[in-house]
Amino acid sequence: MNKIFKLISLLSLIFSSTSASANQPKEWQIGFQKAASGGMEEIVWFHDYMLIPVTTAIMVFVLFLILYACIRFRAKKNPIPSTTSHNSIVEVLWTLIPCLILIVLAVPSFKLLYKQDTIPQADVTIKAVGYQWYWGYEYPDENIIFDSYMVDEKDLKENQPRLLTVDNEVYVPVNKVIKVMITANDVLHAWALPSFGVKRDAVPGRINETWFKADRIGTYYGQCSELCGIKHAFMPITVNVVTDEEYKLWLEEAKQKFAKEETDTSIKVAKQIKVIK
């Protein structure tokens, strides 16, 4: 009895710790990360209460038909096989029923896609630029620009996840509409944050847009989701969702640390040095 109690306690500890820090992938994880935005909550609902029941019902029905055909029309019971070539009623049914199923799935699906593509009035605008192999970020309204590189495993601090930690993190305020403009400088990349239900391709010469509204404070992780070269696996994305006060404090510090004029000047100096060489 004592062993059973210890096992139950251990399992409860494991599951509680998993749900408490569900902002990043977990070992042996099968389902989605815990939703942190309204958009992701709708995606999870559509998956759990529309796609899973429909696909399960189809799978069970098809399995039943296969077993029924194997038993009902086996050679031992039917020494003389049927010569039936078609059945009009069956053919009409197996055409109409899949069409009706697709229509039922299409209605909430199109509604969700429309909501994702319709960007409301933004409170904060961020530009994300994919490079080989790191991300560059710009806050156009705040005159802030910086690059975000993955932290090597040897430099990780305690509780920092491997392959997901970066040196310069993105900060956004909670319960605010965040508009993200996404592009690339070299090859195709993709900016993806599972907890927010966000994923957009970064295409050179083109700007794609997406948005999210984080409903809880925390640190959220994503990765480049488009094969972009040898270091594709080393382009993590880290977004810190903070209170309005904390965001204002970060802005004050970032405006001094990542001032766009200083960055542009550094680039010009580097180009001049290259020309001299």
Residue pairs with C-beta under 8 A, 6 or more apart in sequence:
18 26
19 34
22 33
22 34
22 195
23 33
23 34
23 36
23 195
23 218
23 219
23 220
23 221
24 33
24 161
24 164
24 220
24 221
25 33
25 221
32 40
32 43
32 44
32 47
32 194
33 194
33 195
34 195
35 41
35 43
35 44
35 195
35 197
36 195
36 196
36 214
36 215
36 216
36 218
36 220
36 241
37 195
37 196
37 197
37 212
37 213
37 214
37 215
38 213
38 215
39 115
39 116
39 196
39 197
39 198
39 212
39 213
40 194
40 195
40 196
40 197
42 112
42 115
42 197
43 112
43 197
46 108
46 109
46 112
50 105
50 108
51 105
54 101
54 104
54 105
58 101
73 81
73 82
116 197
116 210
119 177
119 179
119 209
119 210
119 211
120 177
120 211
121 177
122 177
122 178
122 179
122 211
123 173
123 176
123 177
123 178
124 139
124 141
124 172
124 173
124 176
124 177
124 178
124 179
125 139
125 140
125 141
125 178
125 179
125 180
125 181
126 137
126 138
126 139
126 170
126 172
126 178
126 179
126 180
126 181
127 137
127 138
127 139
127 140
127 180
127 181
127 182
127 183
128 135
128 136
128 137
128 180
128 181
128 182
128 183
128 191
128 202
129 135
129 136
129 137
129 138
129 182
129 183
129 184
129 185
129 202
130 136
130 182
130 183
130 184
130 185
130 186
130 187
130 188
130 189
130 190
130 191
130 202
130 224
130 228
130 235
131 147
131 184
131 185
131 186
132 186
132 187
132 228
132 229
132 231
133 224
133 228
133 229
133 230
133 231
133 232
133 234
133 235
134 147
134 148
134 149
134 150
134 235
135 147
135 148
135 166
135 191
135 224
135 235
135 237
136 145
136 146
136 147
136 148
136 185
137 144
137 145
137 146
137 147
137 148
137 168
137 170
138 144
138 145
138 260
139 145
139 254
142 251
142 254
142 255
143 255
143 259
143 260
143 261
144 251
144 254
144 255
144 258
144 259
144 260
145 258
145 260
145 263
146 168
146 254
146 257
146 258
146 263
147 168
148 166
148 167
148 168
148 169
148 170
148 237
148 238
149 166
149 167
149 168
150 163
150 164
150 165
150 166
150 234
150 235
150 236
151 160
151 165
151 166
151 167
153 162
156 162
156 165
161 221
163 223
163 233
163 234
163 236
164 221
164 223
164 236
164 238
165 236
165 238
166 236
166 237
166 238
168 258
169 219
169 238
169 239
169 240
170 237
170 238
170 239
170 240
171 239
171 240
171 242
171 246
171 247
171 250
171 251
171 254
172 178
172 214
172 239
172 240
172 241
172 242
172 247
173 241
173 242
173 243
173 244
173 247
174 214
174 215
174 216
174 217
174 241
174 242
174 243
174 244
175 213
175 214
175 215
176 213
176 214
176 244
177 211
177 213
178 211
178 212
178 213
178 214
179 209
179 210
179 211
180 191
180 198
180 200
180 209
180 210
180 211
180 212
181 207
181 208
181 209
182 191
182 200
182 201
182 202
182 207
182 208
182 209
182 210
183 202
183 203
183 204
183 205
183 206
183 207
183 208
184 202
184 203
184 204
185 204
186 204
187 204
187 228
187 229
188 201
188 202
188 203
188 204
188 226
188 227
188 228
189 201
189 202
189 224
189 226
189 228
189 235
190 199
190 200
190 201
190 202
190 224
190 225
190 226
191 198
191 199
191 200
191 202
191 210
191 222
191 224
191 225
191 237
192 198
192 199
192 200
192 222
192 223
192 224
192 225
192 237
193 199
193 212
193 220
193 221
193 222
193 237
193 239
194 222
195 220
195 222
196 212
196 214
196 220
196 239
197 212
198 210
198 211
198 212
198 222
199 210
199 225
200 208
200 209
200 210
201 208
201 226
202 208
202 226
214 220
214 239
214 241
216 241
217 241
217 242
217 243
218 240
218 241
219 238
219 239
219 240
219 241
220 238
220 239
220 240
220 241
221 236
221 237
221 238
221 239
222 236
222 237
222 238
222 239
223 233
223 235
223 236
223 237
224 232
224 235
224 236
224 237
226 232
228 235
242 250
